[in-house]
């Protein structure tokens, strides 16, 4: 039987897909297609299990009275899927070291962030960078919905210009 295996070479498409897996996928569908191991017992080391999805559940009340109910599925610590525990829909895909697909056909894990400096401004919030279209673009001021983490947890600047991309996360936009 063929199981769902992430494609480490598939390009990252914001609001749509990464690793050949689409945002919005149903968790029950995922489980029917994937070879999974319940990691709730903690008897594994993330990244050491090969060719299997490690699944863990998080349901807790945060100090500010907000509930988190999520399901995490990790493939060798290179691809991490986050499903909403209530709707069971895939809401985030995070890729990191070992992933070879590119964001916008241009940026991949291990690249310097400033590789796209000529075409995008950098917007920094909560330890992550976002690409913002420059003023000369018809999409000026719009952010690309992909969170980029680097080896620095500070905003890009001339002083911190040698930032290397360590992870990219795409997500569904919250409906208001």
Backbone as CSV, one residue per row, in Angstrom:
resi,resn,N_x,N_y,N_z,CA_x,CA_y,CA_z,C_x,C_y,C_z
1,UNK,0.838,-1.182,0.000,0.000,0.000,0.000,0.883,1.246,0.000
2,UNK,0.481,2.240,-0.757,1.195,3.511,-0.775,0.652,4.412,0.321
3,UNK,1.557,4.962,1.117,1.178,5.860,2.203,1.529,7.287,1.837
4,UNK,0.903,8.218,2.524,1.178,9.636,2.324,2.568,9.962,2.859
5,UNK,3.438,10.375,1.953,4.818,10.731,2.285,5.036,12.161,1.800
6,UNK,5.606,13.026,2.626,5.832,14.401,2.172,6.869,14.457,1.054
7,UNK,6.628,15.331,0.105,7.559,15.551,-1.001,8.460,16.723,-0.614
8,UNK,9.691,16.417,-0.221,10.629,17.440,0.251,11.068,18.408,-0.849
9,UNK,10.731,18.126,-2.106,11.152,18.973,-3.221,10.012,19.819,-3.787
10,UNK,8.830,19.642,-3.271,7.663,20.379,-3.760,7.738,21.830,-3.282
11,UNK,7.477,22.766,-4.190,7.515,24.179,-3.817,6.437,24.516,-2.789
12,UNK,6.705,25.565,-2.034,5.818,26.044,-0.974,4.910,27.113,-1.574
13,UNK,3.605,26.883,-1.505,2.635,27.824,-2.064,1.796,28.391,-0.914
14,UNK,2.018,29.656,-0.540,1.259,30.248,0.563,-0.249,30.092,0.361
15,UNK,-0.935,29.849,1.460,-2.386,29.655,1.505,-2.843,28.361,0.831
16,UNK,-1.915,27.560,0.294,-2.323,26.366,-0.436,-1.644,25.093,0.039
17,UNK,-0.321,24.970,-0.211,0.318,23.688,0.086,1.823,23.801,0.278
18,UNK,2.344,22.768,0.922,3.788,22.538,1.050,3.957,21.032,1.196
19,UNK,5.060,20.515,0.740,5.376,19.086,0.830,4.357,18.233,0.080
20,UNK,3.616,18.842,-0.845,2.599,18.106,-1.583,1.337,17.861,-0.776
21,UNK,1.188,18.566,0.342,0.038,18.402,1.232,-0.713,19.731,1.279
22,UNK,-2.029,19.670,1.124,-2.834,20.885,1.030,-3.420,21.315,2.364
23,UNK,-3.355,22.622,2.606,-4.053,23.195,3.756,-5.541,22.875,3.615
24,UNK,-6.205,22.690,4.736,-7.628,22.374,4.709,-7.923,20.881,4.701
25,UNK,-6.882,20.055,4.509,-7.080,18.607,4.521,-7.712,18.187,5.848
26,UNK,-8.597,17.203,5.797,-9.259,16.693,6.987,-8.359,15.679,7.698
27,UNK,-8.304,15.743,9.029,-7.442,14.844,9.795,-7.815,13.379,9.594
28,UNK,-9.097,13.072,9.504,-9.510,11.680,9.280,-9.001,11.179,7.926
29,UNK,-9.066,12.040,6.912,-8.526,11.686,5.594,-7.016,11.462,5.698
30,UNK,-6.333,12.362,6.414,-4.888,12.219,6.609,-4.567,10.867,7.241
31,UNK,-5.279,10.516,8.307,-5.023,9.248,8.997,-5.264,8.047,8.094
32,UNK,-6.228,8.150,7.194,-6.508,7.026,6.296,-5.423,6.863,5.235
33,UNK,-4.683,7.932,4.961,-3.646,7.904,3.925,-2.233,7.727,4.474
34,UNK,-2.037,8.034,5.748,-0.686,8.098,6.314,-0.417,6.945,7.274
35,UNK,0.846,6.583,7.371,1.294,5.618,8.372,1.668,6.437,9.604
36,UNK,0.910,6.260,10.692,1.053,7.123,11.868,1.426,6.331,13.112
37,UNK,2.113,7.003,14.024,2.452,6.463,15.333,2.038,7.499,16.362
38,UNK,1.227,7.091,17.322,0.802,8.005,18.384,1.998,8.281,19.282
39,UNK,2.430,9.533,19.306,3.619,9.913,20.074,3.254,10.419,21.458
40,UNK,2.015,10.237,21.864,1.554,10.732,23.153,2.308,10.149,24.327
41,UNK,2.787,8.921,24.206,3.524,8.295,25.297,4.920,8.845,25.460
42,UNK,5.403,9.579,24.473,6.726,10.189,24.564,7.870,9.202,24.452
43,UNK,7.594,7.996,24.000,8.646,6.988,23.894,9.295,7.021,22.512
44,UNK,9.649,8.177,22.086,10.307,8.372,20.807,11.158,9.620,20.919
45,UNK,12.046,9.778,19.969,12.807,11.020,19.883,12.461,11.655,18.557
46,UNK,11.941,12.875,18.610,11.564,13.576,17.389,12.733,13.586,16.422
47,UNK,12.450,13.263,15.191,13.486,13.271,14.167,14.212,11.952,14.027
48,UNK,14.084,11.058,14.990,14.789,9.781,14.908,13.914,8.697,14.294
49,UNK,12.607,8.867,14.402,11.695,7.919,13.769,11.698,8.229,12.279
50,UNK,11.855,7.212,11.450,11.953,7.421,10.006,10.741,6.835,9.291
51,UNK,10.338,7.517,8.232,9.282,7.041,7.341,7.953,6.782,8.032
52,UNK,7.627,7.611,9.007,6.358,7.498,9.714,5.987,8.869,10.274
53,UNK,4.696,9.129,10.344,4.210,10.368,10.940,4.037,10.156,12.435
54,UNK,4.653,10.999,13.240,4.455,10.980,14.688,3.315,11.943,15.006
55,UNK,2.317,11.468,15.715,1.119,12.258,15.998,1.034,12.543,17.494
56,UNK,0.830,13.809,17.835,0.628,14.182,19.238,-0.540,15.163,19.324
57,UNK,-1.154,15.194,20.486,-2.348,16.002,20.711,-2.074,17.025,21.805
58,UNK,-2.630,18.216,21.627,-2.486,19.264,22.641,-3.855,19.890,22.881
59,UNK,-4.327,19.740,24.084,-5.587,20.363,24.482,-5.365,20.927,25.877
60,UNK,-5.223,22.241,25.956,-4.945,22.859,27.252,-5.488,24.278,27.308
61,UNK,-5.729,24.711,28.514,-6.187,26.067,28.766,-4.980,26.922,29.132
62,UNK,-4.763,27.975,28.353,-3.641,28.871,28.602,-3.970,29.812,29.760
63,UNK,-2.940,30.400,30.393,-3.170,31.288,31.547,-4.137,32.434,31.266
64,UNK,-4.224,32.887,30.029,-5.121,33.998,29.698,-6.493,33.488,29.240
65,UNK,-6.812,32.236,29.642,-8.134,31.636,29.441,-8.480,31.363,27.975
66,UNK,-7.491,31.054,27.177,-7.715,30.666,25.782,-7.372,29.181,25.644
67,UNK,-8.265,28.448,24.995,-8.024,27.020,24.789,-7.191,26.790,23.540
68,UNK,-6.275,25.842,23.650,-5.535,25.357,22.484,-5.944,23.904,22.312
69,UNK,-6.441,23.575,21.152,-6.837,22.209,20.840,-6.290,21.914,19.448
70,UNK,-5.123,21.272,19.403,-4.446,21.028,18.129,-3.880,19.617,18.074
71,UNK,-3.709,19.153,16.848,-3.102,17.852,16.580,-1.863,18.119,15.726
72,UNK,-0.718,17.596,16.169,0.542,17.801,15.452,0.986,16.487,14.829
73,UNK,1.412,16.553,13.577,1.920,15.385,12.867,3.288,15.757,12.307
74,UNK,4.305,15.027,12.735,5.688,15.373,12.380,6.335,14.252,11.579
75,UNK,6.998,14.621,10.488,7.742,13.686,9.657,9.222,14.036,9.784
76,UNK,9.942,13.229,10.540,11.391,13.387,10.717,11.793,14.809,11.113
77,UNK,10.936,15.527,11.775,11.153,16.925,12.192,11.386,17.871,11.021
78,UNK,11.157,17.404,9.802,11.332,18.250,8.621,10.017,18.882,8.195
79,UNK,8.930,18.153,8.361,7.596,18.658,8.036,6.711,18.457,9.266
80,UNK,6.076,19.537,9.718,5.156,19.444,10.848,3.811,20.014,10.412
81,UNK,2.787,19.176,10.513,1.428,19.572,10.177,0.688,19.897,11.470
82,UNK,-0.121,20.943,11.445,-0.956,21.281,12.597,-2.412,21.286,12.161
83,UNK,-3.184,20.406,12.792,-4.619,20.327,12.541,-5.354,20.988,13.696
84,UNK,-6.419,21.713,13.387,-7.284,22.259,14.421,-8.012,21.083,15.069
85,UNK,-7.946,20.981,16.390,-8.545,19.851,17.085,-10.059,19.836,17.056
86,UNK,-10.677,20.978,16.802,-12.144,21.049,16.745,-12.662,20.745,15.344
87,UNK,-12.172,21.471,14.354,-12.654,21.284,12.980,-11.981,20.111,12.286
88,UNK,-10.835,19.669,12.822,-10.027,18.579,12.246,-9.421,18.956,10.887
89,UNK,-9.334,20.250,10.597,-8.767,20.725,9.332,-7.306,21.112,9.512
90,UNK,-6.504,20.875,8.469,-5.091,21.255,8.469,-4.995,22.771,8.348
91,UNK,-4.404,23.403,9.371,-4.358,24.870,9.402,-2.951,25.441,9.220
92,UNK,-1.900,24.624,9.461,-0.521,25.106,9.302,0.379,23.974,8.809
93,UNK,1.349,24.350,7.985,2.399,23.421,7.558,3.730,24.133,7.775
94,UNK,4.604,23.514,8.559,5.928,24.066,8.844,6.973,23.133,8.247
95,UNK,7.931,23.702,7.513,9.033,22.913,6.955,10.351,23.480,7.469
96,UNK,11.328,22.591,7.642,12.620,23.031,8.178,13.751,22.226,7.547
97,UNK,14.878,22.153,8.238,16.094,21.535,7.713,15.800,20.203,7.020
98,UNK,16.318,20.071,5.816,16.101,18.869,5.021,15.085,19.077,3.914
99,UNK,14.282,20.125,4.032,13.271,20.417,3.020,13.924,21.194,1.881
100,UNK,13.641,20.825,0.640,14.306,21.435,-0.517,13.391,22.279,-1.399
101,UNK,12.080,22.213,-1.176,11.159,23.022,-1.969,11.370,24.501,-1.689
102,UNK,10.933,25.340,-2.624,11.173,26.781,-2.508,9.881,27.563,-2.301
103,UNK,10.000,28.636,-1.549,8.919,29.598,-1.385,9.007,30.583,-2.541
104,UNK,7.911,30.773,-3.254,7.851,31.676,-4.412,8.841,31.267,-5.500
105,UNK,9.265,30.018,-5.491,10.233,29.539,-6.469,11.618,30.126,-6.280
106,UNK,11.864,30.769,-5.104,13.121,31.492,-4.923,13.845,31.227,-3.618
107,UNK,13.132,31.041,-2.527,13.767,30.910,-1.209,13.588,29.506,-0.662
108,UNK,14.676,28.939,-0.143,14.564,27.627,0.490,15.310,27.632,1.821
109,UNK,15.099,26.588,2.589,15.770,26.435,3.872,17.281,26.459,3.621
110,UNK,17.996,27.243,4.416,19.444,27.364,4.262,19.878,28.576,3.459
111,UNK,18.946,29.222,2.749,19.267,30.439,1.993,19.402,31.624,2.947
112,UNK,20.150,32.625,2.491,20.176,33.900,3.210,18.867,34.628,2.929
113,UNK,18.309,35.246,3.959,17.059,35.987,3.816,17.205,37.115,2.804
114,UNK,18.358,37.764,2.795,18.540,38.920,1.910,18.648,38.545,0.436
115,UNK,18.501,37.277,0.124,18.497,36.839,-1.277,17.378,37.527,-2.068
116,UNK,16.288,37.896,-1.379,15.159,38.539,-2.054,14.996,40.011,-1.643
117,UNK,16.032,40.568,-1.062,15.989,41.951,-0.567,15.663,42.961,-1.669
118,UNK,16.091,42.722,-2.881,15.842,43.659,-3.974,14.360,43.699,-4.365
119,UNK,13.637,42.626,-4.091,12.242,42.534,-4.522,11.208,42.685,-3.409
120,UNK,11.631,42.502,-2.163,10.686,42.540,-1.048,11.257,43.324,0.122
121,UNK,10.368,43.959,0.871,10.720,44.495,2.180,10.531,43.363,3.179
122,UNK,11.148,43.487,4.335,10.986,42.485,5.380,10.171,43.084,6.516
123,UNK,9.142,42.380,6.911,8.316,42.767,8.047,8.588,41.742,9.135
124,UNK,8.881,42.204,10.345,9.261,41.309,11.440,8.264,41.409,12.580
125,UNK,7.792,40.255,13.041,6.875,40.220,14.184,6.983,38.863,14.873
126,UNK,7.096,38.893,16.195,7.108,37.663,17.017,8.151,36.645,16.543
127,UNK,9.374,37.053,16.394,10.496,36.184,16.014,10.435,35.657,14.585
128,UNK,9.585,36.210,13.748,9.479,35.716,12.370,9.466,36.877,11.380
129,UNK,9.941,36.583,10.181,9.925,37.555,9.092,8.805,37.204,8.114
130,UNK,8.285,38.241,7.493,7.311,38.092,6.420,7.824,38.931,5.261
131,UNK,7.546,38.495,4.043,7.929,39.266,2.870,6.792,40.218,2.528
132,UNK,7.162,41.465,2.266,6.187,42.500,1.925,6.532,43.039,0.543
133,UNK,5.521,43.128,-0.313,5.760,43.661,-1.651,6.223,45.112,-1.561
134,UNK,7.200,45.458,-2.392,7.751,46.820,-2.394,6.795,47.812,-3.045
135,UNK,7.112,49.085,-2.870,6.274,50.179,-3.340,6.052,50.156,-4.847
136,UNK,7.006,49.657,-5.621,6.875,49.657,-7.075,6.045,48.481,-7.597
137,UNK,5.526,47.669,-6.700,4.694,46.530,-7.084,3.224,46.924,-7.044
138,UNK,2.416,46.318,-7.911,0.977,46.588,-7.857,0.351,46.007,-6.588
139,UNK,1.086,45.169,-5.872,0.618,44.603,-4.602,1.330,45.270,-3.424
140,UNK,1.809,46.472,-3.634,2.575,47.219,-2.637,1.938,47.170,-1.254
141,UNK,2.771,46.856,-0.262,2.324,46.836,1.123,1.709,45.526,1.578
142,UNK,1.346,44.650,0.652,0.750,43.366,1.035,1.830,42.407,1.515
143,UNK,1.479,41.636,2.537,2.386,40.614,3.060,2.075,39.271,2.424
144,UNK,3.107,38.517,2.142,2.932,37.146,1.673,2.675,36.291,2.909
145,UNK,1.583,35.536,2.948,1.234,34.770,4.148,2.094,33.517,4.340
146,UNK,3.347,33.764,4.652,4.301,32.696,4.964,5.253,33.245,6.020
147,UNK,5.363,32.534,7.117,6.212,32.952,8.231,7.600,32.345,8.041
148,UNK,8.626,33.187,8.085,10.002,32.735,7.860,10.799,32.913,9.147
149,UNK,11.359,31.816,9.653,12.227,31.910,10.831,13.673,31.771,10.378
150,UNK,14.543,32.533,11.027,15.962,32.511,10.673,16.791,32.154,11.902
151,UNK,18.105,32.122,11.709,19.016,31.817,12.816,19.139,32.984,13.798
152,UNK,18.506,34.106,13.499,18.422,35.240,14.423,16.972,35.383,14.841
153,UNK,16.749,35.824,16.055,15.384,36.110,16.504,15.227,37.616,16.644
154,UNK,15.726,38.307,15.629,15.640,39.763,15.582,15.391,40.181,14.140
155,UNK,14.905,41.397,13.961,14.574,41.890,12.633,15.811,41.993,11.747
156,UNK,15.596,41.777,10.458,16.660,41.956,9.480,17.098,43.419,9.503
157,UNK,18.408,43.647,9.440,18.969,44.996,9.371,20.368,44.864,8.782
158,UNK,20.986,45.985,8.508,22.364,45.938,8.004,23.274,45.254,9.021
159,UNK,23.007,45.492,10.304,23.799,44.876,11.364,23.583,43.360,11.425
160,UNK,22.369,42.924,11.135,22.024,41.496,11.166,21.582,41.047,9.776
161,UNK,22.461,41.226,8.821,22.114,40.948,7.422,22.417,39.516,6.994
162,UNK,23.143,38.775,7.808,23.540,37.416,7.410,22.582,36.349,7.961
163,UNK,21.298,36.653,7.946,20.300,35.733,8.491,20.034,34.573,7.531
164,UNK,20.076,33.368,8.076,19.871,32.142,7.304,18.490,31.577,7.640
165,UNK,17.743,31.202,6.614,16.392,30.660,6.806,16.469,29.264,7.405
166,UNK,15.788,29.081,8.541,15.740,27.785,9.225,14.384,27.102,9.081
167,UNK,13.341,27.870,8.838,12.012,27.279,8.719,11.050,28.206,8.007
168,UNK,10.052,27.607,7.361,9.003,28.367,6.681,7.670,27.725,7.048
169,UNK,6.714,28.558,7.437,5.390,28.047,7.778,4.332,28.747,6.941
170,UNK,3.454,27.950,6.352,2.289,28.514,5.677,1.071,28.175,6.521
171,UNK,0.011,28.927,6.329,-1.149,28.778,7.193,-2.393,29.277,6.485
172,UNK,-3.535,28.861,7.027,-4.811,29.385,6.560,-5.052,30.711,7.257
173,UNK,-5.609,31.657,6.549,-5.971,32.919,7.176,-7.230,32.703,7.993
174,UNK,-7.268,33.289,9.179,-8.445,33.154,10.043,-9.594,33.948,9.457
175,UNK,-10.748,33.329,9.481,-11.952,34.012,9.004,-12.481,34.900,10.120
176,UNK,-12.786,36.134,9.771,-13.285,37.077,10.787,-14.776,37.220,10.698
